[in-house]
């Protein structure tokens, strides 16, 4: 079980390192960075067996799939505003006067089609932050992550898994309200994928624990003795 994440590389540091270190200075086994006890509080243990109220678990033989939705307040506010604004524009076009070449004309159906096309990307942004779904499928030879805004619309990440699979939370360039947020990063056999930057913190912590529980923690590299 991880005691905390490294302040420098973001990888999980096994709790036994802190227990064995006692009052001595603690170093990250991955990047050898000294850890400050005050700067990085210990993470709360996550129970995979207990599950998460916002994450659905599906067992299919040796494979396990975890599914969750975004459901952010920002997304719902965006959708409500877009719906209100779009309804106002459609009503105005239906009741207003349309001029074509300086002459009054009734709005044609394709006027409404063009207006609907204009609002489509705005609704997709709202759907991406509200009803979009992440599905993380864990199997012995492959980890597959699907993000779907709507059925058939989204992205898929796949990672071939070997004997060692490392999972951690690390910054990958995404910010929320000008604050950097961490993504879930999974690496194996020299390859890595990252996803879920804007998921809720508790959901990210649960998915990290679930992936780690399925594949096991990679062996801790031996600490090198440097000559002084």
C-alpha positions in Angstrom: 0.0 0.0 0.0 1.3 3.5 -0.9 2.2 5.9 1.9 2.3 9.0 -0.3 3.3 10.2 -3.7 6.8 11.5 -4.4 7.0 15.3 -4.4 9.2 15.3 -7.5 8.1 12.4 -9.8 4.6 11.8 -8.4 5.1 8.0 -8.2 3.7 6.1 -5.2 6.2 5.4 -2.5 5.4 2.1 -0.6 4.4 2.7 3.0 7.0 0.3 4.3 9.8 2.7 3.3 8.4 5.3 5.7 8.0 2.8 8.4 11.5 1.5 8.0 12.9 5.0 7.7 11.5 6.1 11.1 12.9 9.6 11.9 15.6 9.4 9.2 15.4 11.3 6.0 13.3 9.5 3.4 14.2 9.2 -0.3 12.0 8.3 -3.2 13.1 4.8 -4.5 12.3 5.9 -8.1 14.1 9.3 -8.4 16.1 9.5 -5.2 14.5 12.8 -4.2 14.4 13.6 -0.5 10.8 13.7 0.9 9.7 16.5 3.2 7.3 15.2 5.9 5.5 18.5 6.1 5.2 19.1 2.3 3.4 15.9 1.4 0.8 14.5 3.8 0.2 10.8 3.8 -2.5 9.6 1.5 -5.7 8.1 2.8 -5.9 4.3 2.2 -8.4 3.3 -0.4 -10.3 0.0 -0.1 -10.8 -1.6 -3.5 -13.0 -4.3 -2.0 -15.4 -1.8 -0.5 -15.8 -0.2 -3.9 -16.8 3.4 -4.7 -20.3 4.8 -4.9 -19.6 6.5 -8.3 -17.6 3.7 -9.9 -19.3 0.6 -11.3 -17.3 -2.7 -11.2 -17.9 -5.5 -13.8 -16.1 -8.8 -13.6 -15.7 -10.8 -16.8 -13.7 -13.9 -16.1 -10.1 -12.8 -15.5 -10.9 -9.2 -16.7 -12.3 -6.4 -14.5 -13.9 -3.3 -15.9 -14.5 -0.1 -13.9 -16.9 2.5 -15.3 -17.6 6.1 -14.1 -19.0 9.4 -15.4 -17.6 12.9 -15.3 -20.6 14.8 -13.8 -18.8 18.1 -13.0 -20.7 21.2 -11.9 -19.0 23.2 -14.5 -20.4 20.9 -17.2 -23.9 21.2 -16.0 -23.7 25.0 -15.8 -22.3 25.0 -19.3 -25.1 22.8 -20.6 -27.9 24.9 -18.9 -26.5 28.1 -20.3 -26.1 26.7 -23.8 -29.6 25.3 -23.7 -31.1 28.6 -22.5 -29.1 30.6 -25.1 -29.9 28.2 -27.9 -33.6 28.2 -27.1 -33.7 32.0 -27.1 -32.0 32.1 -30.5 -34.3 29.5 -32.0 -37.4 31.3 -30.6 -36.1 34.6 -32.0 -35.6 33.2 -35.4 -39.0 31.5 -35.5 -40.8 34.6 -34.4 -38.6 37.2 -36.0 -38.4 38.7 -39.5 -35.7 37.3 -41.9 -34.5 39.5 -44.7 -33.1 37.9 -47.8 -31.6 40.3 -50.4 -33.4 43.2 -48.7 -36.8 41.5 -48.8 -38.8 40.0 -45.9 -39.0 36.2 -46.0 -40.1 33.4 -43.7 -37.2 31.4 -42.2 -36.5 28.2 -44.1 -35.8 24.9 -42.4 -32.1 25.1 -43.3 -31.8 28.3 -41.3 -32.6 26.3 -38.2 -30.3 23.5 -39.4 -27.4 25.9 -39.6 -28.2 27.3 -36.2 -28.3 23.8 -34.7 -24.9 23.0 -36.4 -23.5 26.1 -34.8 -24.5 25.0 -31.3 -23.4 21.4 -31.7 -19.8 21.8 -30.5 -21.0 23.8 -27.5 -23.3 21.0 -26.5 -20.5 18.4 -27.0 -18.3 20.4 -24.6 -21.1 20.2 -22.0 -21.7 16.5 -22.6 -17.9 15.9 -22.2 -18.0 17.3 -18.7 -21.3 15.7 -17.6 -22.5 12.5 -19.2 -19.2 11.3 -20.7 -18.1 7.9 -19.4 -14.7 6.4 -18.6 -14.4 2.6 -18.8 -11.1 1.1 -17.6 -10.8 -2.6 -18.5 -8.0 -4.6 -16.7 -7.0 -7.9 -18.2 -3.8 -10.0 -17.8 -2.3 -8.8 -21.1 -3.8 -5.4 -21.7 -5.2 -2.3 -20.1 -7.7 -0.5 -22.1 -9.3 2.9 -21.3 -12.3 4.2 -23.2 -13.6 7.8 -22.9 -16.9 8.3 -24.7 -18.7 11.6 -24.9 -21.6 9.9 -26.7 -21.8 6.3 -28.0 -19.2 6.0 -30.7 -17.7 9.4 -30.1 -14.5 9.6 -28.0 -11.0 8.2 -27.6 -9.5 4.9 -26.7 -6.1 4.2 -25.0 -4.5 0.8 -24.9 -1.4 -0.4 -23.1 0.1 -3.9 -23.4 0.9 -5.0 -19.8 3.9 -7.1 -18.9 5.2 -8.6 -15.6 5.5 -5.1 -14.0 2.8 -2.4 -14.2 3.3 0.9 -12.4 0.5 3.3 -11.8 0.6 6.8 -10.3 -0.8 10.2 -10.4 1.3 12.8 -12.2 0.9 16.2 -13.9 0.4 16.0 -17.6 -0.3 19.6 -18.6 -4.0 19.9 -17.6 -5.1 22.7 -15.3 -8.4 23.4 -13.6 -9.1 27.0 -12.5 -5.4 27.8 -13.3 -4.4 25.0 -10.9 -2.5 22.0 -12.3 -4.3 18.7 -11.8 -2.8 15.2 -12.0 -3.7 12.5 -14.4 -3.7 8.8 -13.9 -0.5 7.5 -15.5 0.0 3.7 -16.1 3.3 2.4 -17.5 4.6 -1.0 -18.5 7.3 -2.4 -20.8 8.6 1.1 -21.5 5.2 2.5 -22.7 2.7 4.6 -20.8 -0.7 6.1 -21.1 -2.4 8.8 -19.1 -6.1 9.7 -18.6 -8.7 11.1 -16.3 -7.1 14.5 -15.4 -10.5 16.1 -14.7 -12.0 13.2 -12.8 -12.8 13.8 -9.1 -9.9 13.3 -6.8 -11.5 10.5 -4.9 -12.4 8.6 -8.1 -8.8 9.0 -9.4 -7.5 7.6 -6.1 -9.8 4.7 -6.3 -8.9 3.8 -9.9 -5.2 4.0 -9.1 -5.7 1.7 -6.2 -7.9 -0.7 -8.3 -5.2 -0.9 -11.1 -2.5 -1.4 -8.5 -4.5 -4.1 -6.7 -5.1 -6.0 -10.0 -1.6 -5.9 -11.4 0.3 -5.7 -8.1 2.9 -3.2 -7.0 6.2 -3.3 -9.0 9.3 -4.3 -7.0 11.0 -1.4 -5.3 14.3 -0.7 -6.9 17.3 -1.1 -4.6 18.6 2.2 -3.3 22.0 2.9 -4.8 25.0 3.7 -2.5 26.7 6.8 -3.7 30.3 7.5 -3.0 31.0 10.7 -1.2 
